Amino acid sequence: MDKRDNKRGDSAPSRSLSEAILQERLKEAESIDHATDRRGSEMARLEILKAALERAFEEIPETDDRFALILTPSEPARLWIDMLAYVVMDVPARTYRFIWNGGSGRKVLAESDEVAEIRNRVLEYVAGQIIARERQLQGLVTERFPAHRGRHRRRAATVVIWAFLIGILTGAFCLLALAYLVTP
C-alpha cells in the first residue's frame, strides 16, 4: 500500500506543478501583453503630440539648431524638444508631462491630458528660448557682474595681498614666541 500511496503522491504534485507552471506562463504572457499595450499607447500618444508640433517646428529659423522633435523609444518613451526639455507620458493617468532638466534639477513645466494644452506650453517654451537667444546675441542681456569690474578686481587683489602679508607676519610672530618659550 505504501507504493500505491507513493505513486499517487508523485503524480499529484507533478500535475499541480505543471498546472502552476502553466498558470505562471499565462500570467507572464498577460504581463507582456499589458506592457506591450502600455508601450504602444505611450508611443501613439507621443506621436500625436509630435504631429501637432511638427508644423510649428518648421517655422523655427534654420540658423537655430537647438530644437528638434525626436521621439525616443526609451523607458519611458520621450519626445525631445531640445537638449534639456522633453515630454513623457503617465500612461495609467493618460497625462502628458512636459519636463525641463536644468542645472538646479528636474522641473515639470506643464502637465495635462490635453494635447493642445501641452502643445501650447511647448511652443511658449520654444518661443521663450528663441527670444532669450536673440537677446544674448544682441547684447541686451544684463551682465551678472557690474560694469566696473576692473575696480572690483583691484580691490579683491589688494585684500588678498594684505591677507597674505598678515598671515606671514602672524606665522613669524608665532614661531618667534614658540622659540622663546622652548629655549632655556
C-alpha positions as a Markdown table, in Angstrom:
| # | Residue | x | y | z |
|---|---|---|---|---|
| 1 | Met | 0.0 | 0.0 | 0.0 |
| 2 | Asp | 2.9 | 2.3 | 0.6 |
| 3 | Lys | 3.9 | 2.0 | -3.1 |
| 4 | Arg | 0.4 | 3.0 | -4.2 |
| 5 | Asp | 0.3 | 6.0 | -1.9 |
| 6 | Asn | 3.8 | 6.9 | -3.1 |
| 7 | Lys | 2.7 | 6.8 | -6.7 |
| 8 | Arg | -0.4 | 8.8 | -6.0 |
| 9 | Gly | 1.8 | 11.3 | -4.1 |
| 10 | Asp | 4.2 | 11.6 | -7.1 |
| 11 | Ser | 1.5 | 12.1 | -9.7 |
| 12 | Ala | -0.5 | 14.7 | -7.8 |
| 13 | Pro | 2.4 | 17.1 | -7.2 |
| 14 | Ser | 3.7 | 16.8 | -10.8 |
| 15 | Arg | 0.2 | 17.6 | -12.1 |
| 16 | Ser | -0.1 | 20.6 | -9.7 |
| 17 | Leu | 3.4 | 21.7 | -10.6 |
| 18 | Ser | 2.6 | 21.6 | -14.3 |
| 19 | Glu | -0.6 | 23.5 | -13.7 |
| 20 | Ala | 1.4 | 26.0 | -11.6 |
| 21 | Ile | 3.9 | 26.4 | -14.4 |
| 22 | Leu | 1.0 | 26.8 | -16.9 |
| 23 | Gln | -0.6 | 29.5 | -14.7 |
| 24 | Glu | 2.7 | 31.3 | -14.3 |
| 25 | Arg | 3.2 | 31.3 | -18.1 |
| 26 | Leu | -0.3 | 32.7 | -18.6 |
| 27 | Lys | 0.5 | 35.4 | -16.1 |
| 28 | Glu | 3.8 | 36.2 | -17.8 |
| 29 | Ala | 2.0 | 36.4 | -21.2 |
| 30 | Glu | -0.6 | 38.7 | -19.8 |
| 31 | Ser | 2.1 | 40.9 | -18.2 |
| 32 | Ile | 4.0 | 41.1 | -21.5 |
| 33 | Asp | 0.8 | 41.9 | -23.4 |
| 34 | His | 0.0 | 44.6 | -20.8 |
| 35 | Ala | 3.5 | 46.1 | -21.1 |
| 36 | Thr | 3.3 | 46.0 | -24.9 |
| 37 | Asp | -0.1 | 47.6 | -24.9 |
| 38 | Arg | 1.1 | 50.3 | -22.4 |
| 39 | Arg | 4.2 | 50.9 | -24.5 |
| 40 | Gly | 2.2 | 51.1 | -27.7 |
| 41 | Ser | -0.3 | 53.5 | -26.1 |
| 42 | Glu | 2.6 | 55.7 | -24.8 |
| 43 | Met | 4.3 | 55.8 | -28.2 |
| 44 | Ala | 1.0 | 56.5 | -30.0 |
| 45 | Arg | 0.1 | 59.4 | -27.7 |
| 46 | Leu | 3.6 | 60.9 | -28.1 |
| 47 | Glu | 3.3 | 60.5 | -31.9 |
| 48 | Ile | 0.0 | 62.5 | -31.8 |
| 49 | Leu | 1.8 | 65.3 | -29.9 |
| 50 | Lys | 4.7 | 65.2 | -32.3 |
| 51 | Ala | 2.4 | 65.5 | -35.3 |
| 52 | Ala | 0.7 | 68.5 | -33.6 |
| 53 | Leu | 4.1 | 70.2 | -33.1 |
| 54 | Glu | 5.7 | 69.5 | -36.5 |
| 55 | Arg | 4.2 | 72.3 | -38.4 |
| 56 | Ala | 5.2 | 74.9 | -35.7 |
| 57 | Phe | 8.7 | 73.5 | -35.6 |
| 58 | Glu | 9.1 | 74.1 | -39.3 |
| 59 | Glu | 8.8 | 77.8 | -38.5 |
| 60 | Ile | 11.9 | 77.8 | -36.3 |
| 61 | Pro | 14.7 | 79.7 | -38.1 |
| 62 | Glu | 17.2 | 77.4 | -39.9 |
| 63 | Thr | 20.1 | 79.1 | -38.1 |
| 64 | Asp | 18.7 | 77.9 | -34.8 |
| 65 | Asp | 19.7 | 74.2 | -34.5 |
| 66 | Arg | 18.8 | 73.8 | -30.8 |
| 67 | Phe | 15.4 | 72.4 | -31.3 |
| 68 | Ala | 14.4 | 69.0 | -32.8 |
| 69 | Leu | 11.4 | 66.8 | -32.3 |
| 70 | Ile | 12.9 | 63.4 | -31.6 |
| 71 | Leu | 10.8 | 60.6 | -30.3 |
| 72 | Thr | 13.0 | 58.0 | -28.4 |
| 73 | Pro | 11.6 | 54.6 | -27.5 |
| 74 | Ser | 13.4 | 54.6 | -24.2 |
| 75 | Glu | 11.9 | 53.7 | -20.9 |
| 76 | Pro | 9.8 | 55.8 | -20.6 |
| 77 | Ala | 9.4 | 57.0 | -24.1 |
| 78 | Arg | 10.3 | 60.6 | -24.6 |
| 79 | Leu | 9.6 | 63.3 | -27.1 |
| 80 | Trp | 12.6 | 65.6 | -27.0 |
| 81 | Ile | 12.1 | 69.3 | -27.7 |
| 82 | Asp | 15.7 | 70.3 | -27.1 |
| 83 | Met | 18.7 | 69.1 | -25.1 |
| 84 | Leu | 17.0 | 69.9 | -21.8 |
| 85 | Ala | 13.3 | 69.6 | -22.4 |
| 86 | Tyr | 11.1 | 66.6 | -23.2 |
| 87 | Val | 7.6 | 65.3 | -22.9 |
| 88 | Val | 6.8 | 61.9 | -21.3 |
| 89 | Met | 3.5 | 60.1 | -20.7 |
| 90 | Asp | 2.0 | 59.0 | -17.5 |
| 91 | Val | 0.1 | 56.1 | -19.2 |
| 92 | Pro | -2.2 | 55.0 | -16.4 |
| 93 | Ala | -3.4 | 58.6 | -16.0 |
| 94 | Arg | -3.0 | 59.3 | -19.7 |
| 95 | Thr | -1.3 | 62.5 | -18.8 |
| 96 | Tyr | 1.4 | 64.4 | -20.8 |
| 97 | Arg | 4.2 | 65.7 | -18.7 |
| 98 | Phe | 6.5 | 68.4 | -20.1 |
| 99 | Ile | 9.8 | 68.3 | -18.2 |
| 100 | Trp | 12.9 | 70.5 | -18.2 |
| 101 | Asn | 16.2 | 69.3 | -16.8 |
| 102 | Gly | 18.3 | 72.2 | -15.7 |
| 103 | Gly | 21.3 | 72.8 | -13.5 |
| 104 | Ser | 19.1 | 73.0 | -10.4 |
| 105 | Gly | 17.3 | 69.7 | -11.2 |
| 106 | Arg | 14.2 | 68.4 | -12.9 |
| 107 | Lys | 11.2 | 70.7 | -13.2 |
| 108 | Val | 7.7 | 69.9 | -14.5 |
| 109 | Leu | 6.8 | 72.8 | -16.8 |
| 110 | Ala | 3.3 | 71.5 | -17.7 |
| 111 | Glu | 1.1 | 68.6 | -17.1 |
| 112 | Ser | -2.2 | 67.9 | -18.9 |
| 113 | Asp | -4.4 | 65.3 | -20.5 |
| 114 | Glu | -5.0 | 67.6 | -23.5 |
| 115 | Val | -2.6 | 67.6 | -26.5 |
| 116 | Ala | -3.5 | 71.2 | -27.3 |
| 117 | Glu | -2.5 | 72.5 | -23.9 |
| 118 | Ile | 0.8 | 70.7 | -23.9 |
| 119 | Arg | 1.4 | 71.8 | -27.5 |
| 120 | Asn | 0.9 | 75.5 | -26.4 |
| 121 | Arg | 3.2 | 75.1 | -23.4 |
| 122 | Val | 5.9 | 73.6 | -25.6 |
| 123 | Leu | 5.5 | 76.4 | -28.1 |
| 124 | Glu | 5.7 | 79.0 | -25.3 |
| 125 | Tyr | 8.9 | 77.4 | -24.1 |
| 126 | Val | 10.5 | 77.3 | -27.6 |
| 127 | Ala | 9.5 | 81.0 | -28.2 |
| 128 | Gly | 11.0 | 82.0 | -24.9 |
| 129 | Gln | 14.2 | 80.2 | -25.7 |
| 130 | Ile | 14.4 | 81.8 | -29.1 |
| 131 | Ile | 13.8 | 85.3 | -27.7 |
| 132 | Ala | 16.4 | 84.7 | -24.9 |
| 133 | Arg | 19.0 | 83.7 | -27.6 |
| 134 | Glu | 18.2 | 86.7 | -29.7 |
| 135 | Arg | 18.8 | 89.0 | -26.6 |
| 136 | Gln | 22.1 | 87.3 | -25.9 |
| 137 | Leu | 23.2 | 87.7 | -29.5 |
| 138 | Gln | 22.2 | 91.4 | -29.5 |
| 139 | Gly | 24.0 | 92.1 | -26.2 |
| 140 | Leu | 20.8 | 93.1 | -24.4 |
| 141 | Val | 21.2 | 90.6 | -21.6 |
| 142 | Thr | 22.2 | 92.3 | -18.4 |
| 143 | Glu | 25.6 | 91.2 | -17.1 |
| 144 | Arg | 25.9 | 89.2 | -14.0 |
| 145 | Phe | 28.8 | 91.4 | -12.9 |
| 146 | Pro | 28.8 | 95.2 | -12.5 |
| 147 | Ala | 30.3 | 97.3 | -15.3 |
| 148 | His | 33.2 | 98.4 | -13.1 |
| 149 | Arg | 34.8 | 95.0 | -12.8 |
| 150 | Gly | 38.3 | 96.4 | -13.1 |
| 151 | Arg | 38.0 | 98.4 | -9.8 |
| 152 | His | 36.5 | 95.4 | -8.0 |
| 153 | Arg | 39.3 | 93.1 | -9.2 |
| 154 | Arg | 41.9 | 95.6 | -7.9 |
| 155 | Arg | 40.1 | 95.7 | -4.5 |
| 156 | Ala | 40.0 | 91.9 | -4.4 |
| 157 | Ala | 43.7 | 91.7 | -5.3 |
| 158 | Thr | 44.6 | 94.2 | -2.6 |
| 159 | Val | 42.6 | 92.2 | 0.0 |
| 160 | Val | 44.3 | 89.0 | -0.9 |
| 161 | Ile | 47.8 | 90.6 | -0.7 |
| 162 | Trp | 47.1 | 92.1 | 2.7 |
| 163 | Ala | 45.7 | 88.8 | 4.0 |
| 164 | Phe | 48.8 | 87.0 | 2.7 |
| 165 | Leu | 51.1 | 89.6 | 4.4 |
| 166 | Ile | 49.2 | 89.4 | 7.7 |
| 167 | Gly | 49.4 | 85.6 | 7.6 |
| 168 | Ile | 53.2 | 85.7 | 7.1 |
| 169 | Leu | 53.6 | 88.2 | 10.0 |
| 170 | Thr | 51.4 | 86.2 | 12.3 |
| 171 | Gly | 53.2 | 82.9 | 11.4 |
| 172 | Ala | 56.6 | 84.6 | 12.1 |
| 173 | Phe | 55.4 | 86.0 | 15.4 |
| 174 | Cys | 54.1 | 82.6 | 16.5 |
| 175 | Leu | 57.4 | 80.9 | 15.5 |
| 176 | Leu | 59.4 | 83.5 | 17.5 |
| 177 | Ala | 57.1 | 83.1 | 20.5 |
| 178 | Leu | 57.4 | 79.3 | 20.4 |
| 179 | Ala | 61.2 | 79.6 | 20.1 |
| 180 | Tyr | 61.3 | 81.9 | 23.1 |
| 181 | Leu | 59.2 | 79.6 | 25.2 |
| 182 | Val | 61.1 | 76.4 | 24.2 |
| 183 | Thr | 64.7 | 77.7 | 24.6 |
| 184 | Pro | 66.0 | 77.8 | 28.2 |
